[in-house]
């Protein structure tokens, strides 16, 4: 690419409405441009990187025997109603009608269509196993798009699906795809962890995530100091211990103007972990009050799974009025509402909780003092909690979910009647697996992990171009002639370079090449008449070489 007559621009200042290092840097470097909230243009430099990421993905998928196809993004809504997922997606699914009034959606994921496609092939157990994949645009109406390419409304995804006759076959297919994913992450040079995760709206038997470790990752990863335990906080269990102290006599005490757990704790001089707080929630239009230890946070994924619900919100005043709950002073004793208790609360003794009376709390409350409707692990773990595997201490890290793998089992085949005849001529349901990678997320994660004050430091085989040939003065005929000769040689021999032949100051050219993350720069300057150029890595010292040796020198550097 010769810059003088190409679409190329960079920005000197930070972009004000971008909230992550990757989105700011990718915008400044001219890789992407925001079109609207959560929607981005992928510009030429961005496309170069995306093509390289997708090439790695396709290579590893093809090695597993997975075949590529392409599904439509515009899908009849009935497809998701049939699978039972329309309600689960709710407002996150873009919905529209055609001119005849038929309901359509923009596909957020494609399990249903792949199951329908599989029906065309599968008649007998002899028709399996096989696997299919695509790289297609997905749409999700995110309520809070953020972090540039990390949480968006329109995005590209590689999704693949495996079809097998039984659970054993599904497990083998899953292992093959799982290993391919590890190869992809390694080839992308990502620093990542594999963690257990919630199956969520996808459902199924197992979900694992490939999380790129970054400071701004929106997912919280739970890791152990002593063992290899790794989990998304959504599913990490809380290991609690039984309090063995003697039970004391329940007592109501005055707590004027103390509505928050912090205020109650400070006023009564009781640690927050010796208090129980109430969370007044709306689940299926029913007031549902959750009681958890004072220093814990409610885990939405866990509570939804416990209650078999798709959505949970804070209760409004009208719903709260259906009970005797008093906001700020709500407790489980004598409460006439649906009560959900975190299992840890049942191991506590002599704790403080609301008295359902304005300005009052109980102290020395115990589980025997109240009844409840549901009990389970419904809270997030805290740093320093006990590892559920080895008993060590856990700590947190942040991650960007770049890939995920699911053992779907027969969830979708049952919903969509995907069956086959076994060796005994009996109808059985097909076992499926689903696997996804976000190429644009991978690009953003790479930037988050490889950015400095000067710009992006791409891995050599992911960078949009491996080398930039910079002509110091476009008015110097010797420099222009030599720069173009080197450029032509590189193109002819299979290394695609940038030729910076713009009428800009050398400093601007150097800064631009650092900003967009070109791994090596060949400078054609004042020694052009002598046939000598300078080769400099983006980070490191420059060397001088003869122009005729530039290609071989660079090829050796790239291969190393």
N, C-alpha and C positions, 0 to 999 in steps of 0.2 A: 504494500500500500504506500503510495506516494502522497504525502500529506497535503501538498500545495493544492491539489485538485480533488481532495477527498472530504467527506463529511467528518470533520474532527473539531472538537472544541473541549476546553477545560475551564473550570471556574476557579478563581483565586481565593474566594471567600467561602466559608462554611455555608451550607444551605440551611436556612432558618427553620423550615418546617420538617426537617428530618431528625428523628430521635434516636439514632444509633450510629455508631462509627461506620458500619458497613454501608448503610443507606446514604449517609453524608458523603463518604468517599466515592462510592459508585456514581453518585450524581455529579460530584465535582470533577471526576475523571471522565465523564461523558459516556458511561456505560448504560445508565438508565435515566429516565425522566418521569416524574410523577405526572399522571394524567388526571387522576382524581383520587380521593381517599382510598387507599388499598389497591390502586390500579396503576401499573407502570408501563411505560414504553420500554422495550428492550432495544437499545440502540446498537449500531454496528459493532462496537468493541464488546458490548455485552453479549451479542450473538456469537462472536468468536469464542468467548469463554464457554457459553452454553453448548455450542457445538462440540467442544472438546470434552465437557462433562458428559454429554449425552453419548458421545462415541465410546467412552469408557463403560458407561452403563450398558449400551447395546452389545459391546464386545463380551462382557461378562454374562449377560442374559443369553446371548447366542451360544455361549459355551455350555450352558446348562441344557440346551436343546429347546429353549423357549422360543416360540414363534411370534413375530411382531405383526400386529394389525392396528386398525384405528377405528375407534367407536365414535358415534356422534356425541356432540355436547348438548344438543337439543333433544330432550327425551320426554315422551309422554308421562305425565304425572302418575298414571295408573300403574306403571312399572314399580314405583316406590311404594304405592299403596298396597300392591300385591305382596311385597316382601315385608310389609309392616314397618318400614323405616320412614315413611312420610311424616308421621307424627314426631318421630325422634329427631329428625332434622329441623322441624319447626320453621322458625323465621330465618334460619341460616341458609335456607334453600331459595334461590331466585325462582320465582314462579311467573308465568305469563300465559296468555291465551292467544291462539291463532285467530285468523279472521272468521273461522267457523265457530269460535267459542270453545274449542277443545283446549284442555289444560295441559300445559307443558312446563317443564322445569329445565334449568341449566344444570347439567350433571355435577354434583359435588364429589361423586365417586361412582364406580361402574360395576360393582359386583353383580348387580341384577342383569345387566346386558351381557356380561360374560357368561353368566349361567344360561341365559337364553341362547347365546351362540353355541354353548357346549351341547345343548339339546339337539342341535342339528347333526352332531356327530355321534353322540353316545346312544347306543342301543343295547349293547352287551358289555360285560366286564372285559371283553377282549379289546374294546375301544379305548381303554385307559391303560397307563397314565399318559397325560399330555399336559402341556402348559402354554399359556399365551400371555403376551404383554403388549402394552402400548405406551407411547409418550404423548399425552393429550392434555388439553387445557381443562381445568376444573374451575368451578365457581362456587364460592361460599360467601354469604352476606354477613361478614364479620361485623359485630357491633362496634368493635374498637380496633380497626386496622392500625398496626404500629410496627416499628422496627423495620421499615422499608420492605424488603422482599420476604421477611420472616413471617409476618401476619398480614395477609393480603386477601383481597376478594376474588381476584382472577390470578391463576397460577398454573404452571405446567407441572405435571406429575407423571412419573413412570409408575404404572401399576401393572402387576402381573398376577396371574391366577393359576393354580394347579388343580387338577381334577384326578381323583383316584377312587378306587373301588372300596377301600376300607381305611380304617384309622392308621394301620401300619404303613400303607402306601402314602397317606397324607404326611406322616411323620418323616418318611424318607424324602419326599418332595420338599418339605419344609427345610430339612437339613441342607439340601442342595441349594435352595434359594438363599438360606441364611449364610452359607459359606460364600456364595456369590456376592452378597451384600458386604461381607467383611472385605472381600477382595476390592470391591468398588471403593469403599471408604479408605482403604490403604492406598489405592492408586490415586485417590483424590488428595492424599496427604493430610487428611483430617485427623485432629486429635479428638478421639471419640470414646464414649462408653456405651456398652449395651446394657439396657436396664429393662426390668419387668414393668409393664404398664397396664392401665385399665383398658379393657376391650371397647368400652364406650358404645357409641352408636353402631359400631361395626359388629359387635357381638362376637360370639365364638368361644373357643376354649382357652386361647393363650394369645397374649400380645407382648411383643418385645420391641423396644425402640432403640435406634442408633442415634445417640445424642452427641452432637459436637459441643465440646466444652468451651464456653465463652463467658465473659463477665456479664453480658447482658441477656443471656438466654432466658426465655420466659418460662421454661420448665425448671423446677427445682428437683435436683437429683439427690438421692439419699445414698451415701457411700459409707462404708465401714472403715475404721482406722486399722483394723486387724486382719480382715478377710476380704474376699472379692465381692461381697454383697453389694449389689447396685440395683436401685429401684427408682421409679418415678414416685414423687411424694404422694401422688394420687392413690397409689395402692400399697405404699409401705405400711406394714402393720405396726401398731404401737404395742410395745411390750411393757406392761405395767406390773407393779409388785403390790402384794397385799399389805395393807397397814394393819399391824397387830396390836396397836395400843388399846387400852380399855375404853369402852364407850362411856361418854359422859351424858349428863341430863340435858335434853333439848331446852333451849332458852331463847325467847324472843327479845331482841334488843333494838333500841332506837338508833336509826342511822339517817338523820335528817339531811336531805338534799344530796344523798350519796346514791346516785343512780348507776354509775359505771363501776366495773369491777375494780378499777384502779382507785376510785374514791372510797369504796367500801373497804378495800384492803388497807389503805392508808388510815382511814378513820378508826378501824377496829384493831389496827396493828396485827393483822393476820396476813401471812404471805398469800399471794394470788393462787399458788398451787394448793392452798388449803381451803380455797373457795370453789363454789360451783356456780357457774353463770348460766343464764337462760338465753336462748336464741329463739325468738318468736317468728316462725316461718309459715309460709303459705305453700302447702303441698296439695295439689289437686283440689284447690279451693277449700281446703280444710286447715284450720289452725293447728299447727304441729309445733310443739315446743320442745326444743332439744336442750338437754342439760349436759354440760361438759366442764372439765376442770378449768378453773379460772384463767390459767395461762395458755390454754389450748385454743386452736382455731378449728372451726367446723370444716370437714373435708366433704366437698359437694359430691364428688364421685361416690364416696362410701355411703353417704346418707341416701342418695338416689337409688343405689343398688339395694340397700337394706329395705327401703320402702317400695321398691318396684316402680319408681316414678321417673319421668323424663325431665322434669323441671322443678326447681325450688326457688322461691323468692321470699323476701321479708314480708311479713304480714302487715296489712294496713290497719288503721284504727277500727274500721267496721268489723273486720274479722276478729281482731283482739277482743272486741266487745262481746263476742259470743261466749267468753269465758270469764272467770274471775281473776285473770292475770292482770297485774299492775306493772306496766312497763317500768323497768329500772328496779323493781322490787319483786320480780316473779321468781317463785321457787316451786319445787315439785310437791311439797307437803300441802295436801288439801286442794290441789289444783284440779279444776274440772275441764280438762282439755286433753287432746291426744299427747301423750308424753313419750319422748324417745330419750333414753339415757345412754350415754357413752359407757362402755363396759368398765372403763377405768374408775368411774364414779362409784361403782358398786364395790370397789376395793378400798375406798377412802373411809376414814373414820373422823367423826367430830369436825365436820366441815361447816363452812358458812354458806348460806343460800338465802334467797329472797323469801319473804313471809307472805307474799300476796297482799300486802297492806302498805299503803303509802307511808314511807319514812321508817320502815322496819325490815329487819333481817333476822333470820335464825342463826344461832351459833350452836355448835355441838350436834349438828344434824347427822343422821346415819341412814344407810339404805333401808333399814327396817321401818323408817318413819314415813315412807311413801310407796305408792304403787306406780307401775309404768306399763306402757303398751308394747314398746319395742326396746331392745337392748342390743348394742353391737359396737364395733370399732368404727367410730364416725368422726374421728379427729385426725389432724396432721401430726406427724412426728415432730419432735424438736431436736435441734442439735444437742448432742450429749445423751440422747436416749439410748436404750439398750438395743444392740444389733439383734434381730430375730434369728440369725444363723449361729453366731459364735458368742454372743453375749458381750462383745466389745462395744465401744462407743461409736456413734454415727456422727457424720458431719455432712454438710450440704455443699453442693456445687451447682452451677447454673449451666443449662444446656439448650441448644437449638435442636429440635427433633428434625433430623435430616431424612431418616428412613424408619419404616416400621414393618413388622411382619406379624401376620395373624394366622392362627389355626382356626379356620371358620367351622370346621366339622361339617355337619349337615344342615346348619341354620338356613342357608339360602336355597339349598336343593329341596328342602322340605317346603319352604315358602313358595317356591316356583316350580315344584313338582319335577325336579331334575332326577330321573331314576334310570336304572339299568337292570337288565336281567342277569342274575348271577349264574354260576355253573349248574345250579339246581333249577334253573328257569323260574326263579323267584325274584320279584321286583325289590330292589334295594335303592337307597338314596346315595347319591354321589358325595364323596368327602372332598371338601375344598380348602384351599389356602389362599390368602391374599397378601400382597407384598407391595409396598409403596416407597418411592424415593422422590424427593423434591429437588430437581436440579437447580432451580433458582435459590432455594434455601441453602443448598450446598455451596453455591457461589457466595452468598452472603456470609455463611459461616466461615468460609476460607478467608474472606476479607477481615472478619472479626478477629480471626486468629493470626492474621499476617498483615497488620497495618501498623505504620509508624507515622511520625510527624511529617514525613515527606510524601506519603501516599501508600499505595498497595504494594506488597512484596509477594507476588504470585509465585507458586511453585513453577519450575521451568516448563513443565509439560502441560500446565493449565493456562499460563499467560496467553493473552490474545495473540501476541507475537513474541518469539523468543529473543529477537534482537532488533535494535533500532540503529540505523546508520544516520548519523547526524552530520550534515554539512554545515560547517561553521559560518561560511559566507556564501550566499547564493550568487554573489557578484564575482566570485573568484572562479574563473573558468577551469583551472586545474582541479580545484576541490569538487566542483560540480561534475566534471568528467569522471574523476576517480570514484566519487560517491555513487554515481549511476552505474559505473562498471562493476563495482562490488555488489550493488543491488541486483544487477542482472545475473551475475554469477550465482548468487545465493538462490534466486528464484529458479534458475536452470537446474541447480543441483538439489533442489527439494527443501530448502529452508526459506520460509516466507518471512521477509523482514518488513520493517517500516523504514521508509526513506524520508527523513525530515528535511525537506528541501524548501521550507517556508522562509519568507523574508522576516525572520524574527531574530532577536538577540540570542546569542548562545546560551545565556543563563536561562532564558525562558524555555528554550528547547530542552535543556537538561532537566529542568524542573518538571516539564510536562512528561518526559519519559519516566522520571521517577514516580510521578503521581499516578500514571496509568499502570505502573508496575512491570515495565519491560525488564527482563532479567539481565540482558547485556546491552551495552551501548558501544558502537564503533564510531569514534569521532574522526572525521576527515577535516583536518585543519591545516595549519601553516606548514606542516611537513609533507603535504600532498605532492609537491614537486619532487620530493625525494622518494615517493612511493611508500611512505610510512604512515600508519594510522595507529590510533590508540583504542584498545579494547578494555572496557571497564565493566565489572559486574555491578549490579545495582547497589550492593553492599560489599565493599572491598576495594582493593587497590587496583589501579590501572596498569596495563603493560603496553609497550609499543611493539608492533610487529610490522613486517613488510606486508603491503597490501595483497600480494599474491598468496600470502600465508594466512590471511584473515579467515577464510572459510574453514580450512582444516583446524585452525586454532579454536575457532568457535565451536565446531562440531565436537571436538574433544572436550571442551568445557561443558557442553550440553550433555554429552554422554556420561560425564562424571557426575 
